[in-house]
């Protein structure tokens, strides 16, 4: 009847829109090195189910589906499965499982994971109280050819607040690599200086943060003041106190 051709055209457009939306969802967790083949790679079976389970945060189901994905798919689709499962594991705090999956991704597919996969695992390791694990993941990230960014270092530094030597060394490593520390990086390093009674180092960190255009917070200055007081750096502590009062007066 009348309207038949128009109805058919609308259904065709709707089908195209749904297909494009499905492709976009399917490529949201691809490693950067797989992006070029995202539009042509067929996605079905266990890969789809792994992506769905990852979005739902069901890391155990992701792991259970991996064996099927390993048996049925080539390296690029397997990389997607490993990547998505590692993210789900990291979000659940299962960072050691995520670490194994990232190593498998590199070793078996020759593809590099995306930075967010490493960052998630580093963050989870720090939160679990395993700073050595976080630093190991940071090194594995570099070894895989994925350049650590400010988020990577921030996640690792969050686990080093009880180890001033390691925290300060990591801040120096950032500068050597040309990575600008974020405000969170400075806050974690300053907390480490407070615990380690490193007044001179805390003063330098606060100066560098301001030179970088960042605005240290009151807790940051407090870390510096306590570090100076406990280390006998009274003149530097007095200068920090004056600086903090000036900032408070400036509003």
N, C-alpha and C positions, 0 to 999 in steps of 0.2 A: 504494500500500500504506500501512500504518500509518506515521505519522511524516512523510507527505508534506506536510501543511499546515505542520508545525513546521519541516521542512527549507526550505520556501519562505519562511517568515517569517525564518529565519536568513539566507538568501541575500539577502533584501531589505534587512535591517539591515546586512549586510556591504557591500552596494552603496552604501547611504547613507553609511556610515562612510568608504568609499574616496572617494566624491564630495566629502565635506566636507574630507578630508585633502588632496585634490587642489586644492580652492579655497584652502585655507590656504597651501599651497606657492606657488600662483600669485600670491598677493597679498603675499608677503613683501618684495618690493622696490618696492612702489608708492610714488610720491610722495604726500605727505600730502594734496594737493588731489585726488587720484584715489580716496582711500579710500572715499568715499561710494558710488561706483559699482562697487566691487570685486566685490560678490556677484552682480551682474547682468550684468557685461560678459563677452561670450564670449571665451575665450582659446583660440586654436588656431593652427596653422601656424607661421609664422616667429617669432611671439612666444614660443610655448612653447619653441622651439628656442633662441632667444636667452636665455631665462631659464635653460635647462639649461646652455648654454655658459658663461653668467656664473657659475653656481654651480661649474662645473668650472674656472674661471679662464682659459678660452680666449677671450681678448679679440679675437683675429684672426677667429675664427669669428663672434663677435658682430657685428663690423663688417661682415663679408661678408653676414650675414643682414639687415642693416638696410635695404638697398635694397628687399628684398622686403616688409619690414614697412611701409616708407614707402608703397609702392604699394597695399597691401591693407587697411590699417587706419586708423581715425579717430584723432583727436588723443589720446584717453586711452590707447588701447592703444599708440600710437606713443610716448607719454611713458614707458610702462613699459619699452619696448624701449630707448629712449635712456638711461633711468636705469640699467637693468641693465648695459648696455654700458659706460657711463661708470665704473661701479664696477669692472667687470672690467679696464678699461684702467688705472685708478688703481692697482689691486692689482699690476698688471704693470709699474708705473713709467711707463706711457705717458700722462703727465698732460696733455700738449698735445692728445692725441686726446680725452681726457676733457673738457677745457675746451671744445673745439669742439662736442662733443655736448651739453654743458650749455647752451651758448649757443643751439644749435639747438632744444633742448627749450623754452626760454623763448620764443624768437622765433616758432616755428612752431605751438606748441600753446597758448601763453598760460598754461601751468601752471607752478607753481614746483617745482623739484627738492627732494628732501628734503635736510636738512642733512648727512646722512652722505655723500651724493654729493659735495658741495663739500669736506667735510672730507677725504675720501679723496684728492681731487685736490690739495688744499693740502699734505697730508702728502707725497704723491709728488713734488710740485715742490720742497719743502724738501729731501727726501732726494736729489734729483737735483742739488742745489746751485744752484737757481734761486730765490733769495728774492724777487726782483722778480715772478716768476710766481706765487709763493705769495700775495704781497700783492695782486696783480691779481685772483686768484681770490677772495680775501677781500672785495674791493670788489664784484666781480660778484655774490657771494652776497648782499650787502646790497642791491644794485641790483635783484635779483630778488625782494626782499621776504622773504628768508630770514634770520632774525636769527642772526648768528654767536654761537656759544656758547663756553664755556671750551675745548672741544676744538678748535674752529676756530682760536682764538688760539694755543693751545699748538702746533698743527701749524705755524703760520706762524712763531712765535718760534723753533722748533727750527732754522729756516734762517737765523736772524739772529744767531747767536752771534759772528759776526765784525763785526757792525755795531751797536755799542752805541747810537748815536743812534736808529736805526730801532727797535731792540728797546725802548728806554725810551719812545719815542713810542707804540709799540703797547700797552705796558702802561698808559700814560696813557689811550689810547683805550678800553681795556677799562673802566677806572674811570669814564670819562665816560659810557659806555653802561650802567653799572650791572652789568657782568659781573665776578664774583669770579674773580681769577686762581687757577689751580690750582697745586699744588706744582711741576708740570713747567714752568709758565709762569715761575715765579720762578727755577727752576734755569737755564733758558735765558737769561733776562735777566741773571742773575748771571754766567754764563759770558761773556756779551757785555761786562759791566762789567770783568771781569778782563782781557780782551783790549784793551779801550779805556782801561784805567787810570782807571776812574771809581770811586774809593774812596768818595766821599760818597754817590753814587747807590746803590752796592752796600749801604752801611750802611742807607740808608733802606729799600731793598727787603727786607732781612732783618728789620728792625723791623716793617714792614707785614705780612710773612708771619706773624710770631709774633702780631701783633695780630689777624690773621684767624683764628688758631687752628691754623695749620699748624706743622709742626715741620721747620725747615730741616735738611738733612743735613750731615754733615761736609764733603763736597765743596762744598756751598753756602757754608759758612763759609770754606772754603779759598779759593774764588773771591773772597770779600769781603776776606780778609786780603791776598791777593796784589794786589788792586786798590788797597787802602789803601797797601800798601808801595810800589808802583810810582808812585803819585800823590802821595806825600809826606804822606798823611793818617795820620800815625803815631799820634796820639791816638785816632782812631777805630779804627785797627787794633788798638791795645792794648785798647780796650773790647771789640772783637769777640773777641780772644783770651781775655780774661777770661770772656766769656759762653760761649765754647766749652768752657773748662775747667769752668765751673760745670755746664753740661749733662752733661759727661762724669762729673763727680762725682755728680750726681743719678741717674746710671744710665739 
